[in-house]
Amino acid sequence: MPSQQTDQLIQLVQSLTKAEKRSFRLYVNRDNSANDKLFMQLFDYIDTAKNYKEEDLLKRIPLLKKSQLSNIKANLMKQILANLRHLHKQDFAVISIREMLDYAKIMQSKGMTLASLDQLEKAKKQAEISQETLLLYQAIDEERKIETHYITGNSTQKALLIQKQSAEILAKVAIYDKLSNLSLMLYGMYLKYGYVKDKKDFEQVKDFFYQHLPDINPLLLGFYEQIYYYQSFVWYHHMTQDFVHYYKYSQKWVDAFHDHPAMIKEDLVLYLKGLHNALNALYMAAKTEKFIFNYKAFVLYGETHVENMSDSQQSNYFLFQNVHLLNKIFLTGDYDQGVKDITLLKLVLKTNKYNWDINRIMVFYYKIACIHFGADDFNNCIEYLNKINNSPIGGLREDIQCFARFLSLISHFELGNDFLVSYQIKSVYRFLIKMEDLQAVQKEILNFIRKTPQMTKRDIKIEFKKLRAKLIKYQNDPYEKRPFLYLDIISWLDSKIDSKRIQDVIKEKMLK
């Protein structure tokens, strides 16, 4: 078995709960062949060993030959997944529906045509309840095959019904396909480029969006089609920094689940993502009170339900919970307390306990760096920015890569590292040009920092005021306001002008 598959087997075994391990042992005991005993010994070794080492494994299990190992690993993986499928089929409607389809196929092969049709009818009803359109079509297609080969007493009437149902479902599938592809493509564009940078960017995204958006009434759509419709608007308005509409469609996403409460259990991760985007929109629009109220409700929901969540659901819940913990710190400006509040998050990032993807981890590093910056802890700020700047992440989240270098430059300026500042200005300038990400706000700050070594203490405060006057006009510009989403530059300048800490400036603004 290749090393990647071995790693997946180890990860699978380590992810099992005590109840799942106990169930697996009972499942295996139904057959005590020699081969089963070997794969159970392999299971026990992976379960108890701190570090998997093949040489140690072969020593501990003398009957296990190296030539057998690949097949036994594959068998163990298959047996664990088969048991988990059986154990959790009541938790996932799709598993139950597929099982009914399998039973129908087996019954048909045994000549039990009417029993097979009964199973298909049950599968259709469950697929309709669970909004599983593709599985519903598969059940109808199986009915069609039976009606084609066997006379069931009402073939003509049944044929017309199947024709009508399949046509309706194929029309829904076509819409589902268009909307899910549009949502995925927009999300991919956001992951690569972030927010639109200028009018050209905006027009490209806008043209792409409306050229691919079907002309439909979302209220007439099925559940998942409706979700993908709202998702597409969410990604579009997020990228174009229209935070009012970003919130509007995020809330519609959440409301679709509230209209179909059974779907929350069926697809909890998708529900959590809707709540996350609604919170993110409130954060982006700086609606502090409403954000904090909704954030507390989100945390309470997690605390109430987390024990019943799967590993994947817990991973997503804790991801969003930590994202908005950081956002709450930014909104309240309490960076000193924030540094304490993110201690656990730092530990989680070290181990990557929840298997978060590289995009999420990069965002966490940047936000943690910003919190240390707000607490005047510039050394730790630079440490987390270096995790981004030295990471081989290619073209992913180019916006985060650009602003990480920019914030690093400002932090070195704060520490008085004049030599590093002089060196980094050229480096940052080249990087921003390469990424085509040099905007007016960034140019003004780079020009300011370039002149600082020649300034006296008296001059520098005057220059801070001049820079603030230049930047304030960009704060609400639709294409130049992007840098303010990544760093509260005006509050930083106010802190330099008034000789105050950044967090004190932000708190004063909140009171006003």
ZAMARGU-4260 file (C-alpha; in steps of 0.2 Angstrom, whole numbers, plus 5000, padded with zeros to 4 digits):
<rodrens>
0) 5000/5000/5000 | 5008/5017/4995 | 5013/5028/5010 | 4998/5040/5006 | 4986/5026/5008
5) 4995/5020/5024 | 4993/5038/5031 | 4975/5038/5027 | 4973/5021/5036 | 4982/5027/5052
10) 4971/5043/5051 | 4955/5033/5050 | 4960/5021/5064 | 4965/5036/5075 | 4949/5045/5071
15) 4938/5031/5078 | 4928/5034/5094 | 4928/5021/5108 | 4910/5016/5103 | 4916/5014/5085
20) 4931/5003/5090 | 4920/4992/5101 | 4907/4990/5087 | 4921/4986/5074 | 4928/4972/5086
25) 4910/4964/5087 | 4909/4966/5068 | 4925/4957/5065 | 4921/4943/5077 | 4908/4936/5065
30) 4922/4928/5056 | 4938/4922/5064 | 4948/4917/5049 | 4967/4918/5050 | 4968/4933/5038
35) 4955/4942/5049 | 4966/4939/5065 | 4981/4947/5056 | 4972/4963/5051 | 4965/4964/5068
40) 4983/4963/5075 | 4987/4977/5063 | 4972/4987/5069 | 4978/4985/5087 | 4996/4990/5083
45) 4990/5006/5074 | 4978/5010/5088 | 4991/5008/5102 | 5007/5013/5094 | 5012/5031/5096
50) 5022/5031/5080 | 5019/5019/5066 | 5035/5010/5061 | 5034/4996/5048 | 5050/4987/5055
55) 5043/4987/5073 | 5026/4981/5066 | 5034/4966/5057 | 5043/4962/5073 | 5028/4962/5084
60) 5017/4952/5072 | 5029/4937/5066 | 5016/4929/5056 | 5014/4945/5046 | 5025/4944/5030
65) 5030/4960/5022 | 5024/4954/5005 | 5006/4952/5013 | 5006/4969/5021 | 4999/4979/5007
70) 4984/4968/5005 | 4981/4967/5024 | 4981/4986/5025 | 4968/4987/5011 | 4957/4974/5019
75) 4958/4983/5036 | 4953/4999/5028 | 4938/4990/5018 | 4932/4982/5034 | 4933/4998/5045
80) 4923/5008/5032 | 4910/4994/5029 | 4907/4994/5048 | 4906/5013/5049 | 4894/5013/5034
85) 4883/5000/5043 | 4884/5009/5060 | 4880/5027/5054 | 4867/5023/5040 | 4854/5031/5051
90) 4864/5047/5052 | 4865/5050/5033 | 4850/5048/5022 | 4860/5045/5007 | 4868/5029/5014
95) 4850/5022/5018 | 4844/5027/5000 | 4859/5019/4992 | 4856/5003/5002 | 4838/5002/4997
100) 4843/5004/4979 | 4856/4990/4982 | 4843/4979/4989 | 4831/4982/4975 | 4845/4977/4963
105) 4848/4961/4972 | 4829/4957/4974 | 4827/4959/4955 | 4842/4947/4951 | 4832/4934/4962
110) 4817/4937/4951 | 4807/4946/4965 | 4801/4960/4954 | 4787/4967/4965 | 4798/4967/4980
115) 4811/4976/4970 | 4798/4989/4965 | 4793/4991/4983 | 4811/4995/4988 | 4812/5007/4974
120) 4796/5016/4980 | 4804/5017/4998 | 4820/5024/4990 | 4810/5037/4980 | 4800/5043/4995
125) 4816/5045/5006 | 4825/5054/4992 | 4811/5066/4990 | 4811/5070/5009 | 4830/5072/5009
130) 4831/5082/4994 | 4842/5070/4985 | 4837/5073/4967 | 4851/5063/4959 | 4847/5047/4969
135) 4828/5050/4966 | 4832/5050/4947 | 4842/5034/4949 | 4828/5025/4958 | 4816/5031/4944
140) 4829/5024/4931 | 4829/5007/4939 | 4810/5007/4939 | 4811/5011/4920 | 4822/4996/4917
145) 4810/4984/4926 | 4795/4991/4917 | 4805/4989/4900 | 4808/4970/4904 | 4794/4964/4914
150) 4775/4966/4913 | 4768/4972/4929 | 4750/4975/4925 | 4750/4994/4922 | 4764/4996/4910
155) 4756/5010/4900 | 4751/5021/4914 | 4767/5018/4923 | 4777/5022/4908 | 4769/5039/4907
160) 4772/5043/4925 | 4790/5038/4924 | 4792/5049/4908 | 4784/5064/4917 | 4794/5061/4933
165) 4811/5059/4924 | 4808/5075/4914 | 4805/5085/4929 | 4820/5078/4938 | 4832/5080/4924
170) 4826/5099/4922 | 4830/5101/4941 | 4847/5092/4939 | 4851/5104/4925 | 4848/5119/4936
175) 4857/5110/4950 | 4872/5107/4939 | 4873/5126/4933 | 4871/5133/4950 | 4883/5122/4959
180) 4896/5124/4946 | 4894/5143/4947 | 4895/5143/4966 | 4911/5132/4965 | 4919/5143/4951
185) 4916/5159/4961 | 4923/5152/4977 | 4938/5146/4967 | 4941/5164/4960 | 4939/5171/4978
190) 4952/5159/4985 | 4965/5164/4971 | 4962/5182/4970 | 4952/5188/4985 | 4942/5204/4983
195) 4941/5214/4967 | 4955/5227/4965 | 4949/5239/4952 | 4935/5242/4940 | 4942/5230/4927
200) 4942/5216/4940 | 4924/5221/4945 | 4918/5221/4927 | 4926/5204/4924 | 4918/5196/4940
205) 4901/5204/4936 | 4901/5198/4918 | 4906/5181/4923 | 4893/5180/4936 | 4878/5186/4926
210) 4883/5176/4911 | 4882/5160/4921 | 4867/5164/4932 | 4851/5155/4926 | 4836/5166/4925
215) 4825/5158/4938 | 4814/5161/4953 | 4824/5154/4968 | 4807/5151/4978 | 4802/5138/4965
220) 4819/5128/4967 | 4822/5113/4977 | 4832/5114/4993 | 4850/5112/4986 | 4847/5122/4971
225) 4841/5136/4982 | 4856/5135/4993 | 4868/5135/4978 | 4858/5150/4971 | 4861/5160/4987
230) 4879/5154/4988 | 4883/5161/4971 | 4876/5178/4977 | 4886/5177/4993 | 4903/5174/4984
235) 4899/5187/4971 | 4894/5201/4984 | 4909/5196/4995 | 4922/5197/4981 | 4914/5214/4976
240) 4914/5220/4994 | 4895/5224/4994 | 4893/5218/5012 | 4875/5223/5014 | 4870/5211/5000
245) 4883/5198/5006 | 4874/5198/5023 | 4857/5198/5014 | 4861/5182/5004 | 4870/5173/5018
250) 4854/5175/5029 | 4844/5168/5015 | 4855/5153/5014 | 4852/5151/5033 | 4834/5154/5032
255) 4832/5140/5018 | 4838/5128/5032 | 4826/5135/5044 | 4812/5132/5031 | 4818/5114/5030
260) 4824/5110/5048 | 4827/5092/5044 | 4841/5097/5032 | 4851/5104/5047 | 4854/5087/5053
265) 4856/5080/5036 | 4869/5093/5030 | 4875/5102/5046 | 4892/5108/5039 | 4882/5117/5025
270) 4871/5125/5038 | 4887/5130/5049 | 4894/5138/5033 | 4879/5148/5031 | 4880/5155/5049
275) 4898/5158/5046 | 4895/5169/5031 | 4881/5179/5039 | 4893/5182/5054 | 4907/5187/5042
280) 4896/5199/5033 | 4892/5208/5049 | 4910/5209/5054 | 4915/5216/5037 | 4901/5229/5039
285) 4907/5233/5056 | 4890/5229/5064 | 4898/5226/5081 | 4883/5224/5092 | 4873/5213/5080
290) 4889/5203/5077 | 4892/5199/5095 | 4874/5194/5098 | 4875/5182/5083 | 4892/5176/5088
295) 4886/5171/5106 | 4871/5162/5098 | 4883/5152/5087 | 4895/5147/5101 | 4880/5142/5111
300) 4873/5131/5097 | 4890/5123/5096 | 4892/5120/5114 | 4874/5112/5114 | 4877/5100/5099
305) 4896/5097/5098 | 4895/5080/5107 | 4884/5074/5093 | 4894/5081/5079 | 4905/5070/5068
310) 4924/5074/5066 | 4921/5083/5050 | 4907/5093/5058 | 4917/5097/5073 | 4932/5102/5062
315) 4921/5115/5053 | 4912/5121/5069 | 4929/5125/5078 | 4936/5133/5062 | 4921/5145/5061
320) 4921/5148/5080 | 4939/5153/5080 | 4938/5164/5064 | 4924/5174/5073 | 4934/5174/5089
325) 4947/5183/5080 | 4934/5195/5071 | 4927/5199/5088 | 4944/5204/5095 | 4946/5216/5079
330) 4929/5224/5082 | 4931/5227/5100 | 4949/5232/5099 | 4954/5222/5115 | 4970/5215/5108
335) 4979/5212/5125 | 4965/5201/5130 | 4964/5194/5113 | 4982/5188/5114 | 4977/5177/5129
340) 4961/5171/5120 | 4970/5164/5105 | 4982/5153/5115 | 4972/5137/5112 | 4970/5142/5093
345) 4989/5143/5092 | 4991/5125/5099 | 4978/5118/5088 | 4987/5126/5073 | 5003/5118/5078
350) 4996/5100/5078 | 4982/5104/5064 | 4971/5093/5075 | 4956/5097/5064 | 4965/5095/5047
355) 4961/5112/5041 | 4966/5116/5023 | 4981/5128/5019 | 4970/5142/5014 | 4962/5142/5032
360) 4978/5141/5040 | 4986/5155/5031 | 4971/5166/5035 | 4973/5161/5054 | 4992/5166/5053
365) 4988/5183/5046 | 4974/5187/5058 | 4985/5181/5073 | 4999/5192/5067 | 4986/5207/5066
370) 4981/5204/5084 | 4999/5204/5090 | 5002/5220/5080 | 4987/5228/5089 | 4994/5223/5105
375) 5011/5231/5100 | 5019/5214/5100 | 5028/5217/5084 | 5041/5202/5086 | 5027/5189/5087
380) 5018/5198/5073 | 5033/5196/5062 | 5035/5178/5067 | 5017/5173/5061 | 5019/5184/5045
385) 5035/5174/5041 | 5025/5158/5042 | 5015/5165/5027 | 5030/5173/5018 | 5040/5157/5019
390) 5026/5145/5015 | 5026/5137/4997 | 5008/5141/4994 | 5010/5146/4976 | 4995/5157/4969
395) 4983/5153/4984 | 4976/5168/4993 | 4987/5181/4984 | 4979/5195/4994 | 4984/5187/5010
400) 5002/5185/5004 | 5003/5203/4998 | 4996/5211/5015 | 5007/5199/5025 | 5023/5207/5017
405) 5015/5224/5019 | 5012/5222/5038 | 5029/5214/5040 | 5036/5230/5033 | 5026/5241/5045
410) 5031/5230/5060 | 5049/5232/5056 | 5047/5250/5055 | 5039/5250/5072 | 5054/5241/5079
415) 5066/5253/5072 | 5074/5240/5060 | 5080/5254/5048 | 5091/5242/5038 | 5078/5229/5036
420) 5065/5242/5032 | 5076/5249/5018 | 5079/5231/5011 | 5061/5225/5013 | 5053/5241/5004
425) 5061/5235/4988 | 5056/5217/4990 | 5038/5221/4995 | 5037/5233/4980 | 5043/5220/4968
430) 5031/5207/4975 | 5016/5219/4974 | 5021/5223/4956 | 5023/5205/4952 | 5005/5201/4959
435) 4998/5217/4951 | 4992/5222/4968 | 5000/5239/4970 | 4986/5251/4974 | 4986/5270/4979
440) 4985/5266/4997 | 5000/5255/4997 | 5010/5267/4986 | 5007/5281/4999 | 5012/5270/5013
445) 5028/5264/5004 | 5033/5281/4999 | 5030/5287/5017 | 5041/5273/5025 | 5054/5276/5012
450) 5057/5294/5018 | 5056/5290/5037 | 5075/5287/5039 | 5078/5306/5034 | 5065/5313/5046
455) 5067/5320/5063 | 5055/5316/5077 | 5046/5332/5075 | 5044/5330/5056 | 5038/5312/5057
460) 5022/5317/5067 | 5018/5330/5054 | 5021/5317/5040 | 5009/5305/5049 | 4996/5318/5048
465) 4999/5321/5030 | 4998/5303/5026 | 4982/5301/5036 | 4974/5315/5026 | 4979/5307/5010
470) 4973/5290/5015 | 4956/5295/5023 | 4949/5299/5006 | 4952/5281/5000 | 4943/5273/5015
475) 4926/5272/5006 | 4932/5271/4988 | 4925/5255/4981 | 4941/5249/4973 | 4954/5257/4985
480) 4946/5253/5002 | 4952/5235/5000 | 4968/5237/5011 | 4957/5244/5025 | 4949/5226/5026
485) 4966/5218/5030 | 4973/5231/5042 | 4965/5246/5051 | 4978/5258/5044 | 4969/5274/5050
490) 4968/5268/5068 | 4987/5264/5067 | 4990/5282/5060 | 4979/5289/5074 | 4989/5280/5087
495) 5005/5287/5080 | 4999/5305/5079 | 4991/5305/5096 | 5005/5294/5104 | 4992/5281/5110
500) 4991/5262/5108 | 4981/5256/5093 | 4968/5246/5104 | 4965/5262/5114 | 4961/5272/5098
505) 4949/5258/5092 | 4940/5257/5109 | 4938/5276/5108 | 4930/5275/5091 | 4918/5262/5097
510) 4912/5273/5111 | 4909/5287/5099
</rodrens>
